[in-house]
Amino acid sequence: MKLWLTTAIALVVFTGCASRTQNIQLQNKNARQALLIQQQQAQIDALQAKIDAKAKAKVRQSAMPKAPKKNVKLKKVEDNNYSSGYMYPGEKKKKPIKVAQATTSTSSSMDKAECIAMIGADKFEKYTQMFGSEAASIKRCTMLKAMKQ
């Protein structure tokens, strides 16, 4: 019975101490969390104050600009009063330049011998194959002769 009594007393003492240490640990943990929350709230308040200050700075309006000193009277514009003399007063009417017609001294009828003498037999054959007939080759020779002059 003595044994039972001592174990019961020891259990009561130990359980009381254990619950106290747990209680103290929880209180310390809660205190740390409360301190952390207070610090974070202080930082949030500081950032909110900065945001509010920037918003107020953007809301500020500058003074209205002063009216011009010179009184300008606007002219009434009509869309049917167009004239080139009014729109372009400095521009004078230019007289058209007459271009003299160039007279061609080449005869319209060039023969095969003249064409071969002018461009050569191998080119004449090449033009004949390319254009399909001797008449087209002769036209080509006539055009080349006109370009040279």
C-alpha positions in Angstrom: 0.0 0.0 0.0 2.9 2.3 0.7 4.0 1.6 -2.8 0.7 2.5 -4.2 0.6 5.7 -2.3 4.0 6.9 -3.3 3.3 6.1 -7.0 0.0 8.0 -6.8 1.7 11.1 -5.3 4.5 10.9 -7.8 2.0 10.7 -10.7 0.0 13.7 -9.4 3.2 15.8 -9.0 4.5 14.8 -12.5 1.3 15.4 -14.3 0.9 18.8 -12.6 4.4 19.8 -13.7 3.9 18.5 -17.2 0.8 20.5 -17.8 2.4 23.6 -16.4 5.4 23.3 -18.8 3.0 22.8 -21.7 1.0 25.8 -20.6 4.1 27.9 -20.4 5.3 26.7 -23.8 2.0 27.6 -25.4 2.0 31.0 -23.7 5.5 31.7 -25.1 4.5 30.6 -28.5 1.4 32.7 -28.5 3.4 35.7 -27.3 5.9 35.3 -30.2 3.1 35.0 -32.8 1.3 38.1 -31.4 4.6 40.0 -31.6 5.1 38.8 -35.2 1.5 39.8 -36.1 2.1 43.3 -34.6 5.3 43.8 -36.6 3.6 42.7 -39.8 0.6 45.0 -39.1 3.0 47.9 -38.6 4.7 47.2 -42.0 1.3 46.9 -43.7 0.2 50.3 -42.2 3.5 51.9 -43.4 3.0 50.6 -47.0 -0.7 51.7 -47.0 0.4 55.2 -45.9 2.9 55.3 -48.8 0.2 54.2 -51.3 -2.2 56.8 -50.0 0.4 59.5 -50.3 1.1 58.6 -53.9 -2.6 58.5 -54.8 -3.0 62.0 -53.3 0.0 63.2 -55.3 -1.6 62.0 -58.5 -4.9 63.7 -57.8 -3.3 67.1 -57.6 -4.2 69.3 -60.5 -2.1 72.1 -61.9 -3.5 75.5 -62.4 -5.3 76.3 -65.7 -3.2 77.9 -68.4 -3.6 81.6 -68.9 -5.6 82.9 -71.8 -3.6 84.1 -74.8 -2.9 87.9 -74.8 -3.6 88.3 -78.5 -7.2 88.1 -79.6 -7.5 86.1 -82.7 -10.6 86.3 -84.9 -11.3 83.2 -86.8 -12.3 83.5 -90.5 -15.3 81.8 -91.8 -14.3 79.0 -94.1 -16.4 78.0 -97.0 -15.8 74.8 -98.9 -17.0 76.2 -102.3 -14.6 79.1 -102.6 -11.6 77.2 -103.9 -9.4 78.9 -106.5 -5.9 78.0 -107.4 -4.9 81.7 -107.4 -5.9 82.0 -103.8 -4.4 78.7 -102.7 -1.1 79.0 -104.5 -0.5 82.8 -105.1 3.2 82.6 -105.8 2.9 79.9 -108.5 2.7 81.3 -112.0 1.1 79.3 -114.7 3.7 77.5 -116.7 3.5 77.3 -120.4 3.6 73.8 -121.8 6.9 72.9 -123.4 6.6 71.8 -127.0 8.6 68.8 -127.8 9.8 68.5 -131.4 8.9 65.3 -133.1 12.0 63.3 -134.0 12.1 62.4 -137.6 13.3 59.0 -138.4 15.7 58.8 -141.3 15.7 55.1 -141.3 13.8 53.6 -144.1 10.8 51.5 -143.0 11.9 48.8 -145.4 15.2 47.4 -144.3 16.3 44.3 -146.1 18.0 41.2 -144.8 21.4 42.1 -146.2 21.5 45.5 -144.3 20.4 43.8 -141.1 23.1 41.1 -141.4 25.7 43.8 -142.1 24.6 45.8 -139.1 24.4 43.0 -136.4 26.1 40.0 -137.8 24.8 36.7 -139.3 24.9 34.8 -136.0 22.8 37.4 -134.1 20.4 37.6 -137.1 19.9 33.8 -136.9 19.4 34.0 -133.1 16.8 36.7 -133.5 15.1 34.7 -136.2 14.8 31.6 -133.9 13.8 33.7 -130.9 11.0 35.7 -132.7 9.9 33.0 -135.1 10.4 34.8 -138.5 12.8 36.8 -140.5 10.4 39.7 -140.6 10.5 40.0 -136.9 14.3 39.9 -136.9 14.3 42.7 -139.5 11.9 44.8 -137.3 14.4 44.3 -134.4 17.2 45.5 -136.6 15.2 48.6 -137.6 14.5 49.3 -133.9 18.2 48.9 -133.0 19.2 51.3 -135.8 16.7 53.9 -134.6 18.0 53.6 -131.1 21.6 54.2 -132.3 20.7 57.4 -134.0 
